[in-house]
Amino acid sequence: MNYKISFHERAKLSMEQISKQPPVTLEEARAQAEWLKNISISSDKKKRI
């Protein structure tokens, strides 16, 4: 990764990458959020003693 690039140039590159992605509907975003919520709850977390 080129660390000598300005914030503005990095933002421009990010926007170009995002524009190449297909659009996401609200229903898809909600489904993904629900899936992530279920995954985080079901994962085995270490309990503090």
QUIQUILIN-V890571 format. One line per field, one symbol per residue. phi: phi as a letter, one per 20 degrees, with the letter a starting at -180 (. if undefined). psi: psi as a letter, one per 40 degrees, with the letter a starting at -180 (. if undefined). A space follows every 50 residues. Layout:
phi: ???
psi: ???
//
This chain:
phi: .eeedfgffffffffffffeeffdefffffffffffffffffffdfeee
psi: hhefiidddddddddddddeiiihiddddddddddddddddeihihhi.
//
